[in-house]
Amino acid sequence: MKNKIVLCRDMQMVLKFLRKVDRTLPVPLSERVDLEKFARSSVENTVHAIVLEGDILSAALVVYGFQDRPSAYLNLLATVPGWEGRGYAGQLMDAAEAAAREAGMTEFHLHTNAVNTRAAGFYERRGYRVLETRPKLHMAKQL
């Protein structure tokens, strides 16, 4: 079943979501960035989200203009614990890639932790190829 994907501009909703998924990431986001600043920056860019009763269940945080080129960059793709395995990631990536294409982006980039083989496999199945392997996997695909 397809879920309704919305563009979320509510910084507090995004921050609440980030706090829920933070410790589920291979390297917690809070160890790398200030979550409040990251949430603010995210809503200033693009947050595709699946929302239920005012809470984000899953989201793709995307930036346009990666490396000063017409490229999109996936800052984060995550699902709240307990809501995994429902196809949200694929639906969000479909929406993010389509929106990037419509915005004139020609490539889509992301980084993932090399030990996160599940994520790397997900992206490879979607057509992403590894460009660099250190310190993280830098993957990209043409749109």
Contact map, one row per residue, 1 for C-alpha under 8 A:
11100000000000000000000000000000000000000000000000000000000000000000000000000000000000000000000000000000000000000000000000000000000000000000000
11110000000000000000000000000000000000000000000000000000000000000000000000000000000000000010000000000000000000000000000000000000000000000000000
11111000000000000000000000000000000000000000000001000000000000000000000000000000000000010010000000000000000000000000000000000000000000000000000
01111100000000000000000000000000000000000000000001100000000000000000000000000000000000000000000000000000000000000000000000000000000000000000000
00111110000000000000000000000000000000000000000111100000000000000000000000000000000000000001001000000000000000000000000000000000000000000000000
00011111000000000000000000000000000000000000000111100000000000000000000000000000000000000000000000000000000000000000000000000000000000000000000
00001111100000000000000000000000000000000000011110000000000000000000000000000000000000000000000000000000000000000000000000000000000000000000000
00000111110001000000000000000000000000000010011110000000000000000000000000000000000000000000000000000000000000000000000000000000000000000000000
00000011111000000000000000000000000000000011001000000000000000000000000000000000000000000000000000000000000000000000000000000000000000000000000
00000001111111000000000000000000000000000010000000000000000000000000000000000000000000000000000000000000000000000000000000000000000000000000000
00000000111111100000000000000000000000110010000000000000000000000000000000000000000000000000000000000000000000000000000000000000000000000000000
00000000011111110000000000000000000000100000000000000000000000000000000000000000000000000000000000000000000000000000000000000000000000000000000
00000000011111111000000000000000000000000000000000000111000000000000000000000000000000000000000000000000000000000000000000000000000000000000000
00000001011111111100000000000000000000100010000000000001000000000000000000000000000000000000000000000000000000000000000000000000000000000000000
00000000001111111110000000000000001100100000000000000000000000000000000000000000000000000000000000000000000000000000000000000000000000000000000
00000000000111111111000000000000000000000000000000000000000000000000000000000000000000000000000000000000000000000000000000000000000000000000000
00000000000011111111100000000000000000000000000000000011100000000000000000000001000000000000000000000000000000000000000000000000000000000000000
00000000000001111111110000000000001000100000000000000000000000000000000000000000000000000000000000000000000000000000000000000000000000000000000
00000000000000111111111000000000001000000000000000000000000000000000000000000000000000000000000000000000000000000000000000000000000000000000000
00000000000000011111111000000000000000000000000000000000000000000000000000000001100000000000000000000000000000000000000000000000000000000000000
00000000000000001111111110000000000000000000000000000000000000000000000000000111100000000000000000000000000000000000000000000000000000000000000
00000000000000000111111110011100000000000000000000000000000000000000000000000000000000000000000000000000000000000000000000000000000000000000000
00000000000000000011111111111000000000000000000000000000000000000000000000000000000000000000000000000000000000000000000000000000000000000000000
00000000000000000000111111010000000000000000000000000000000000000000000000000000100000000000000000000000000000000000000000000000000000000000000
00000000000000000000111111111000000000000000000000000000000000000000000000000000000000000000000000000000000000000000000000000000000000000000000
00000000000000000000001111110000000000000000000000000000000000000000000000000000000000000000000000000000000000001001000000000000000000000000000
00000000000000000000001011111010000000000000000000000000000000000000000000000000000000000000000000000000000000000000000000000000000000000000000
00000000000000000000011111111111000000000000000000000000000000000000000000000000000000000000000000000000000000000000000000000000000000000000000
00000000000000000000011010111111101000000000000000000000000000000000000000000000000000000000000000000000000000000000000000000000000000000000000
00000000000000000000010000011111111000000000000000000000000000000000000000000000000000000000000000000000000000000000000000000000000000000000000
00000000000000000000000000111111100000000000000000000000000000000000000000000000000000000000000000000000000000000000000000000000000000000000000
00000000000000000000000000011111110000000000000000000000000000000000000000000000000000000000000000000000000000000000000000000000000000000000000
00000000000000000000000000001111111011000000000000000000000000000000000000000000000000000000000000000000000000000000000000000000000000000000000
00000000000000000000000000000101111111000000000000000000000000000000000000000000000000000000000000000000000000000000000000000000000000000000000
00000000000000100110000000001100111111100000000000000000000000000000000000000000000000000000000000000000000000000000000000000000000000000000000
00000000000000100000000000000000011111110000000000000000000000000000000000000000000000000000000000000000000000000000000000000000000000000000000
00000000000000000000000000000000111111111000000000000000000000000000000000000000000000000000000000000000000000000000000000000000000000000000000
00000000000000000000000000000000111111111100000000000000000000000000000000000000000000000000000000000000000000000000000000000000000000000000000
00000000001101100100000000000000001111111110000000000000000000000000000000000000000000000000000000000000000000000000000000000000000000000000000
00000000001000000000000000000000000111111111000000000000000000000000000000000000000000000000000000000000000000000000000000000000000000000000000
00000000000000000000000000000000000011111111100000000000000000000000000000000000000000000000000000000000000000000000000000000000000000000000000
00000000000000000000000000000000000001111111111000000000000011100000000000000000000000000000000000000000000000000000000000000000000000000000000
00000001111001000000000000000000000000111111111000000000000000000000000000000000000000000000000000000000000000000000000000000000000000000000000
00000000100000000000000000000000000000011111110000000000000000000000000000000000000000000000000000000000000000000000000000000000000000000000000
00000000000000000000000000000000000000001111111000000000000011110000000000000000000000000000000000000000000000000000000000000000000000000000000
00000011000000000000000000000000000000000111111100000000000011100000000000000000000000000000000000000000000000000000000000000000000000000000000
00000011100000000000000000000000000000000110111110000000001111000000000000000000000000000000000000000000000000000000000000000000000000000000000
00001111000000000000000000000000000000000000011111000000001111000000000000000000000000000001001100000000000000000000000000000000000000000000000
00001111000000000000000000000000000000000000001111100001111100000000000000000000000000000001000000000000000000000000000000000000000000000000000
00111100000000000000000000000000000000000000000111110001111000000000000000000000000000010001000000000000000000000000000000000000000000000000000
00011100000000000000000000000000000000000000000011111111110000000000000000000000000000000000000000000000000000000000000000000000000000000000000
00000000000000000000000000000000000000000000000001111111100000000000000000000000000000000000000000000000000000000000000000000000000000000000000
00000000000000000000000000000000000000000000000000111110000000000000000000000000000000000000000000000000000000000000000000000000000000000000000
00000000000010000000000000000000000000000000000000111111000000000000000000000000000000000000000000000000000000000000000000000000000000000000000
00000000000010001000000000000000000000000000000000111111100000000000000000000000000000000000000000000000000000000000000000000000000000000000000
00000000000011001000000000000000000000000000000011110111111000000000000000000001000000000000000000000000000000000000000000000000000000000000000
00000000000000001000000000000000000000000000000011110011111000000000000000000011001000000000000000000000000000000000000000000000000000000000000
00000000000000000000000000000000000000000000000011100001111100000000000000001111000000011000000000000000000000000000000000000000000000000000000
00000000000000000000000000000000000000000000001111000001111110000000000000011110000000001001000000000000000000000000000000000000000000000000000
00000000000000000000000000000000000000000000001110000000011111000000000001111100000000001001100100000000000000000000000000000000000000000000000
00000000000000000000000000000000000000000100111100000000001111100000000001111000000000000000000000000000000000000000000000000000000000000000000
00000000000000000000000000000000000000000100111100000000000111110000000111110000000000000000000100000000000000000000000000000000000000000000000
00000000000000000000000000000000000000000100110000000000000011111100000111100000000000000000000000000000000000000000000000000000000000000000000
00000000000000000000000000000000000000000000100000000000000001111100011110000000000000000000000000010000100000000000000000000000000000000000000
00000000000000000000000000000000000000000000000000000000000000111111111110000000000000000000000000000000100000000000000000000000000000000000000
00000000000000000000000000000000000000000000000000000000000000111111111110000000000000000000000000000000000010000000000000000000000000000000000
00000000000000000000000000000000000000000000000000000000000000001111101000000000000000000000000000000000000000000000000000000000000000000000000
00000000000000000000000000000000000000000000000000000000000000001111111000000000000000000000000000000000000000000000000000000000000000000000000
00000000000000000000000000000000000000000000000000000000000000001111111000000000000000000000000000000000000000000000000000000000000000000000000
00000000000000000000000000000000000000000000000000000000000000011101111100000000000000000000000000000001111000000000000000000000000000000000000
00000000000000000000000000000000000000000000000000000000000000011111111110000000000000000000000000010000111110000000000000000000000000000000000
00000000000000000000000000000000000000000000000000000000000001111100011111000000000000000000000000010000111110000000000000000000000000000000000
00000000000000000000000000000000000000000000000000000000000001111100001111100000000000000000000000000000000111000000000000000000000000000000000
00000000000000000000000000000000000000000000000000000000000111100000000111111000000000000000000000000000000111100000000000000000000000000000000
00000000000000000000000000000000000000000000000000000000000111100000000011111000000000000000000000000000000001000000000000000000000000000000000
00000000000000000000000000000000000000000000000000000000001111000000000001111100000000000000000000000000000000000000000000000000000000000000000
00000000000000000000000000000000000000000000000000000000011110000000000001111110000000001000000000000000000000000000000000000000000000000000000
00000000000000000000100000000000000000000000000000000000011100000000000000011111000000001000000000000000000000000000000000000000000000000000000
00000000000000000000100000000000000000000000000000000000111000000000000000001111101100011000000000000000000000000000000000000000000000000000000
00000000000000001001100000000000000000000000000000000001110000000000000000000111111100000000000000000000000000000000000000000000000000000000000
00000000000000000001100100000000000000000000000000000000000000000000000000000011111100000000000000000000000000000000000000000000000000000000000
00000000000000000000000000000000000000000000000000000000000000000000000000000001111100000000000000000000000000000000000000000000000000000000000
00000000000000000000000000000000000000000000000000000000100000000000000000000011111111000000000000000000000000000000000000000000000000000000000
00000000000000000000000000000000000000000000000000000000000000000000000000000011111111110000000000000000000000000000000000000000000000000000000
00000000000000000000000000000000000000000000000000000000000000000000000000000000001111110000000000000000000000000000000000000000000000000000000
00000000000000000000000000000000000000000000000000000000000000000000000000000000001111110000000000000000000000000000000000000000000000000000000
00000000000000000000000000000000000000000000000000000000000000000000000000000000000111111110000000000000000000000000000000000000000000000000000
00100000000000000000000000000000000000000000000001000000010000000000000000000010000111111111000000000000000000000000000000000000000000000000000
00000000000000000000000000000000000000000000000000000000011100000000000000001110000000111111100000000000000000000000000000000000000000000000000
00000000000000000000000000000000000000000000000000000000000000000000000000000000000000111111110000000000000000000000000000000000000000000000000
01100000000000000000000000000000000000000000000000000000000000000000000000000000000000111111111000000000000000000000000000000000000000000000000
00001000000000000000000000000000000000000000000111000000001100000000000000000000000000011111111100000000000000000000000000000000000000000000000
00000000000000000000000000000000000000000000000000000000000100000000000000000000000000001111111110000000000000000000000000000000000000000000000
00000000000000000000000000000000000000000000000000000000000000000000000000000000000000000111111111000000000000000000000000000000000000000000000
00001000000000000000000000000000000000000000000100000000000000000000000000000000000000000011111111100000000000000000000000000000000000000000000
00000000000000000000000000000000000000000000000100000000000101000000000000000000000000000001111111110000000000000000000000000000000000000000000
00000000000000000000000000000000000000000000000000000000000000000000000000000000000000000000111111111000000100000000000000000000000000000000001
00000000000000000000000000000000000000000000000000000000000000000000000000000000000000000000011111111100000000000000000000000000000000000000000
00000000000000000000000000000000000000000000000000000000000000000000000000000000000000000000001111111110000000000000000000000000000000000000000
00000000000000000000000000000000000000000000000000000000000000010000001100000000000000000000000111111111110100000000000000000000000000000000000
00000000000000000000000000000000000000000000000000000000000000000000000000000000000000000000000011111111110000000000000000000000000000000000001
00000000000000000000000000000000000000000000000000000000000000000000000000000000000000000000000001111111100000000000000000000000000000000000000
00000000000000000000000000000000000000000000000000000000000000000000000000000000000000000000000000111111100000000000000000000000000000000000000
00000000000000000000000000000000000000000000000000000000000000000000010000000000000000000000000000011111110000000000000000000000000000000000000
00000000000000000000000000000000000000000000000000000000000000011000011100000000000000000000000000011111111100000000000000000000000000000000001
00000000000000000000000000000000000000000000000000000000000000000000011100000000000000000000000000011001111100000000000000000000000000000000011
00000000000000000000000000000000000000000000000000000000000000000000011100000000000000000000000000000000111110000000000000000000000000000001111
00000000000000000000000000000000000000000000000000000000000000000000001111000000000000000000000010010000111111000000000000000000000000000001111
00000000000000000000000000000000000000000000000000000000000000000100001111000000000000000000000000000000001111100000000000000000000000000111100
00000000000000000000000000000000000000000000000000000000000000000000000011100000000000000000000000000000000111110000000000000000000000000111000
00000000000000000000000000000000000000000000000000000000000000000000000001000000000000000000000000000000000011111000000000000000000000011110000
00000000000000000000000000000000000000000000000000000000000000000000000000000000000000000000000000000000000001111101001100000000000000011110000
00000000000000000000000001000000000000000000000000000000000000000000000000000000000000000000000000000000000000111111000000000000000000011000000
00000000000000000000000000000000000000000000000000000000000000000000000000000000000000000000000000000000000000011111100100000000000010011000000
00000000000000000000000000000000000000000000000000000000000000000000000000000000000000000000000000000000000000001111100000000000000000000000000
00000000000000000000000001000000000000000000000000000000000000000000000000000000000000000000000000000000000000011111111100000000000000000000000
00000000000000000000000000000000000000000000000000000000000000000000000000000000000000000000000000000000000000000111111110000000000000000000000
00000000000000000000000000000000000000000000000000000000000000000000000000000000000000000000000000000000000000000001111111000000000000000000000
00000000000000000000000000000000000000000000000000000000000000000000000000000000000000000000000000000000000000010001111111100000000000000000000
00000000000000000000000000000000000000000000000000000000000000000000000000000000000000000000000000000000000000010101111111110000000000000000000
00000000000000000000000000000000000000000000000000000000000000000000000000000000000000000000000000000000000000000000111111111000000000000000000
00000000000000000000000000000000000000000000000000000000000000000000000000000000000000000000000000000000000000000000011111111100000000000000000
00000000000000000000000000000000000000000000000000000000000000000000000000000000000000000000000000000000000000000000001111111111000000000000000
00000000000000000000000000000000000000000000000000000000000000000000000000000000000000000000000000000000000000000000000111111111100000000000000
00000000000000000000000000000000000000000000000000000000000000000000000000000000000000000000000000000000000000000000000011111111000000000000000
00000000000000000000000000000000000000000000000000000000000000000000000000000000000000000000000000000000000000000000000001111111000000000000000
00000000000000000000000000000000000000000000000000000000000000000000000000000000000000000000000000000000000000000000000000111111100000000000100
00000000000000000000000000000000000000000000000000000000000000000000000000000000000000000000000000000000000000000000000000111111110000000011100
00000000000000000000000000000000000000000000000000000000000000000000000000000000000000000000000000000000000000000000000000010011111000000011100
00000000000000000000000000000000000000000000000000000000000000000000000000000000000000000000000000000000000000000000000000000001111110001111000
00000000000000000000000000000000000000000000000000000000000000000000000000000000000000000000000000000000000000000000000000000000111110001111000
00000000000000000000000000000000000000000000000000000000000000000000000000000000000000000000000000000000000000000000000000000000011111011110000
00000000000000000000000000000000000000000000000000000000000000000000000000000000000000000000000000000000000000000100000000000000011111111100000
00000000000000000000000000000000000000000000000000000000000000000000000000000000000000000000000000000000000000000000000000000000000111111100000
00000000000000000000000000000000000000000000000000000000000000000000000000000000000000000000000000000000000000000000000000000000000011111000000
00000000000000000000000000000000000000000000000000000000000000000000000000000000000000000000000000000000000000111100000000000000000111111100000
00000000000000000000000000000000000000000000000000000000000000000000000000000000000000000000000000000000000000111100000000000000011111111110000
00000000000000000000000000000000000000000000000000000000000000000000000000000000000000000000000000000000000011110000000000000000011111011111000
00000000000000000000000000000000000000000000000000000000000000000000000000000000000000000000000000000000000011110000000000000001111100001111100
00000000000000000000000000000000000000000000000000000000000000000000000000000000000000000000000000000000001111000000000000000001111000000111110
00000000000000000000000000000000000000000000000000000000000000000000000000000000000000000000000000000000001110000000000000000011100000000011111
00000000000000000000000000000000000000000000000000000000000000000000000000000000000000000000000000000000011100000000000000000000000000000001111
00000000000000000000000000000000000000000000000000000000000000000000000000000000000000000000000010001000111100000000000000000000000000000000111
